[in-house]
Amino acid sequence: MDIDEISKHFIHVYNRSKLFVKGEGVYLYDDMGSKYLDMGAGIAVSALGYSNEEYKQGLKDQIDKLVHTSNLYFNEPSIKAAGYVTEATGLDRVFFTNSGTEAIEGAIKLARKYAYLKNKDSKGGIIAMEHSFHGRSMGALSVTGTKHYREPFEPLIGGVSFAKFNNLESVKALVTEDTCAIIMETLQGEGGIYPATQEFITGVRKLCDEKGILLILDEIQCGMGRTGKMFTYQHYGVKPDILTMAKALGCGVPVGAFAASEEVAKAMCPGDHGTTYGGNPLATAAVCKVFEIYKDKDIIKHVNEIAPYLKKKLETLKEQNNAIIKDIRGMGLMLGMELNIPANQVVTEALKNNLILISAGSNIIRFVPPLIIEKEHIDEMYAILKRILHEPYGKRGAEKFKKQN
Ligand SMILES: *Cc1c(COP(=O)(O)O)cnc(C)c1O
């Protein structure tokens, strides 16, 4: 594979080094036939792994029937998928999108429309969190808490301020009578795998209730069973007014959604929002299959059984390499390993050793494997990481990193 040659027609926003052509279970195969253990799942998307027979059959059957009709009409898979989503979230109404970022766009629009109906002069203020990630479109970027993602594209949408995640006082300090929504990930992903504390999320919910502010939870990454419940907020005993989901929702077919309570959802009326493709029969057939397979195979029970094993193995690596591994954190099969060295160094080294890892921020490795992962795969990962992270390299790497920073 000649990287320069195959890269030349793409706008260069990714540094890609591999060409994968096939997947099977928790493994991907490159164009040379080499096999890789995947701890990234296409960025927390391929929860059912690769080449799941039932999933593939569901898609094939739908392709034979109907792929697209537009949202001017109902389609069968979307009716069923809407039922699954509302049942799983405890929310009342759903809108299907093509991506996570579009789910965020819709959530922001819904929150603003809701505020507008209450007060035509509403300025639609939104409080978001530092180090959050909500997507790359102009609206989603406006609430993303990383300055260097936002800055080159300003001016973005107005009225957004950033509080410190897990710091309730910093949120309270930003609330004004113009605040219409607070948006946050229940478990920050790109920002470095930081779960919300119970105190913080209960406090934010209470604040929202007192002030008539909507709580938007972004579970695009941490939803769909990854943390051991269908949605992460279900661990905390709180409920959002608006929820966004995507990534594992279609397990590879591009689909996202935002869902809301009846009270909030009814703020939208015909003409307020739309999408040509969103929720089309193929995409929602994928959503249906995903929910059905989760149920049949009790995927969430499996996550709860296997996740402690992954965490234990990562903790063991930390004990063995305390010069370079600073912290292990996260929930379920969404774990982070904070390093004293650049994460990319380890990601690159792992790839050379047939292990796919992804980073989150500059010094955190993010473990978001397919949810069907088994002990033997974790053992395989552990053996590779143990080899890569051995002390001499680790000590040298850590010193070098400290000097550079
Ligand atoms: C990936 C992600 C998004 C954006 O989703 P896209 O499908 O890439 O547009 C938004 N929020 C969170 C928490 C994400 O992890």
The ligand as a Tripos MOL2 file, in Angstrom:
@<TRIPOS>MOLECULE
LIG
   15    15     1     0     0
SMALL
NO_CHARGES

@<TRIPOS>ATOM
      1 C1        -18.6090   10.9350   18.1200 C.3       1 LIG1
      2 C2        -19.3220   11.8610   18.9880 C.ar      1 LIG1
      3 C3        -20.1230   12.8910   18.4490 C.ar      1 LIG1
      4 C4        -20.2000   13.1680   16.9730 C.3       1 LIG1
      5 O1        -20.7590   12.1090   16.2580 O.3       1 LIG1
      6 P1        -20.4920   12.0010   14.6760 P.3       1 LIG1
      7 O2        -21.2960   10.7990   14.2730 O.co2     1 LIG1
      8 O3        -19.0280   11.8350   14.4720 O.co2     1 LIG1
      9 O4        -21.0060   13.2260   14.0440 O.co2     1 LIG1
     10 C5        -20.8220   13.6730   19.3330 C.ar      1 LIG1
     11 N1        -20.7810   13.4770   20.6590 N.ar      1 LIG1
     12 C6        -20.0320   12.5000   21.2110 C.ar      1 LIG1
     13 C7        -20.0300   12.3010   22.6800 C.3       1 LIG1
     14 C8        -19.2580   11.6740   20.3900 C.ar      1 LIG1
     15 O5        -18.4920   10.7290   20.9390 O.3       1 LIG1
@<TRIPOS>BOND
     1     1     2 1
     2     2     3 ar
     3     2    14 ar
     4     3     4 1
     5     3    10 ar
     6     4     5 1
     7     5     6 1
     8     6     7 2
     9     6     8 1
    10     6     9 1
    11    10    11 ar
    12    11    12 ar
    13    12    13 1
    14    12    14 ar
    15    14    15 1
@<TRIPOS>SUBSTRUCTURE
     1 LIG1         1 GROUP 0 **** ****
